Amino acid sequence: MKKFFLSACALFGLLATAAAQSDTVNVKQLERQPNPTLFSGLSSMVPGLRYAPTSDATGDYWDSMTIRGWSHLFSSYNEIEINRPSIYVDGMPYYGSLNSLNATDIEKIEVMKNATAIYGVDGANGVICITTKKGNRNRPVSVSFNGYASVSGWSRKPDMPPVDESRMTVVSQQAKQQGIWTDWMDEVSRRAIGQHYDLAVSGGAKIFDYYVSGNYDRRQGVLLGNDAEHLDLLAKFNVNPFPWMTLGASIQHAVDKDWGVPANINAAYWLSPYSYTHSTVPGYESWPNRQPEGNYTNPLWDNYKKYRWGVLPVSTLWTESMAKTTRTNYQAFLKADLPFAPGMQFTLNGQALRWKQALNTSIDPKNFVLTSSQNDMDHPESHENSAYSYTEGTEYSVSRIHPALSYYRSFQEHLFHLETGLWLSKTTSGWDDELKQNGGKTPGHYKQEDNLHSFYGRITYRFKDRVGLSAVYRRDIFNNTLRETLNGKGEDFSIGMNSFGVNAFWKPLKGLKLRASYDSNAAFLYVGYPIDKYAKTQNFDFGADFHTNSGRLGITTDIYRNKTADQIIWLAVPSPTHVGFIEQPETLSIYNVGWEWMIYGNPIEGDGKDTFRWDAQMTFDLNRNRLDLDNEKYTPGLANAISFGFESYAASRDGDAINSAYQSNNGTSEYLGTTTPLFTVNFANTLSWKGVSLYFNFRWMQGNDGHFLGYNPNSANNPQYPYTLPYWQPRTFLKLKDLVLSYDLPLHVSWLRGASVYLSGTDLFTLTNWDGFDPENASGIPFHPISSRSLPYGTFRTIALGINLNL
């Protein structure tokens, strides 16, 4: 259920020691959940792992993923990914969308929480380590198939606001007299259909094995104009030409498409129901109405999208937009137990990645037509100069090699392991874009090159599997060169980082294991001139594992304290009207403390076939963080958000909690509390008997007047409602997060090893006093039709029916 060691999928292929705190995930439960990506159900199984729930057809929320809270602040939403963990697949770094990872290809997932000493710059926010499946050498051919169809809707949808008849427009009054009523939330929503298919063929013989798979996923978003498609192919093999040597190689090719423009859900919520969906000009009733109630714009007509050139108008009705991403990843490895040196092993891993994305957007002149004008509808081409097209191409390539040499030696009951190795990588990236409008075009271009050179050494000692001690040292040198070819400007900088870690375990009693780990690193930044500040991180973790002799009950617990000191940032100055910047580097310190535990076991012990079996797991995590500055200036964030009082992503002050809640009070910002929960509990159960299995997980996130707050000014609980003044509301909820009901079909066919059908769902119901969309991602009621302050992005309730076959 849970192990505390570095597995073979980890960076160095180390011995099973207490090298880092690690959670191992039951992948089988993930395969049958109707999620668009592998990680959508992962947070239910790992304490301390969080990310936003699915509210988009792609479901790719890697950027919002964190392990044990934030260790870095950022100055804008575009930098939110600075706190996400790194991902390694089969021992090598992973790049690109999480959509390219297929759950049925995964053998094992381990979430490593303290990993800077082992992974260097990649381990600052933790590492998710994934091992993919390989063929069975005892079976020449095995075939597996998994497929399901799904349907999605809003998990929660707030009631439409009452109509203020004193503010109704003339058009709305006319629609009311005619008995016309339009629910605009229904107009922009749909029952979203999805389909998913996996097919894998694997096998092997005495000295080789192979695994080949394909995956296709096509799904709609609940909002009109939100569609996504994914296709990937994976092929890998391993061969032993000699008993002491293993060779392996793999290739994965993935294509992701994301198209359309989602409807404006803010406008849909606030638009008067007394309105006309189509033009009222006689003979032109087929035209969608641009201003259905004579004031605000149709939510299917008017929206905005941020490009490199700024914010441009887009429309669900009149914009063609397609983002296509292709990713090809090649990996190979050599592992040799040197026959002339017993105990000596040499490994060599290599990776080559090519990633490309093409974005094409064009807006039709019809977007600028006034549907109250017959002449405009007759001559939409008159708006040709207002239309635009935008193209953007982004690509990067990565080449990386990792040679390592290790030595194992045992003396009676003493075991020693020494290892040293290098990481050498080169990454080139760049983009080209072009905006065409008013008969002209504006191009843009940049190119960047990154080089990473790393060295590490490690020593491990174990005695009787009762005592273990390991130490790691790593040095990283990262060089970056940026060039903007249009203006000839360039900038070079380099970062050096020294990392050190010590880990130990002791088993004083049978079934009891005590653990302790310490990670530290120090980084130096050079940007044309040296900055005499080091970014320093120190991580402490103390834990214990207990299990009964029978294995029916297990408990693990961890207490941690992390500190990131002297983080180098550019301070933003808050202002009611704009955001300015101090052109001097400032530093800060972040303190991060927490407690995690997990209880697992089987309250009712049976084989799950002839006798009933109940397996249960409960996880708990509590995280607190604080910011320290040498002065009382604000740290980066949406600084005007602090002034106006709505939630920002990184808004904090000296001594306050990170992710803080503020509101304006007589020209100053008043600290109200934090947006992080008091604690999070997941309670998962699996009941199995006679071929029937039921898995369900409840999630409870607790808040109060100072914790787990969300900005929701139009809440019915707001004492100032309906005047939409600032209001922060607790988001406490209990949710049925995941459910899977499966049945193993009693088919007795020689060529069929197993078959099952399943019904599964996510975010099925929520108990909460939050009266926005979803409390989990703080999506409240929109501030007004053209505002996105309260993040009104509802999440999906998805139900799927599928089948799994093994031949």
Summary of the structure (lengths in Angstrom):
residues: 807
radius of gyration: 28.1
end to end distance: 27.6
largest distance: 95.4
contacts: 2825
relative contact order: 0.13
helix: 10%
strand: 55%
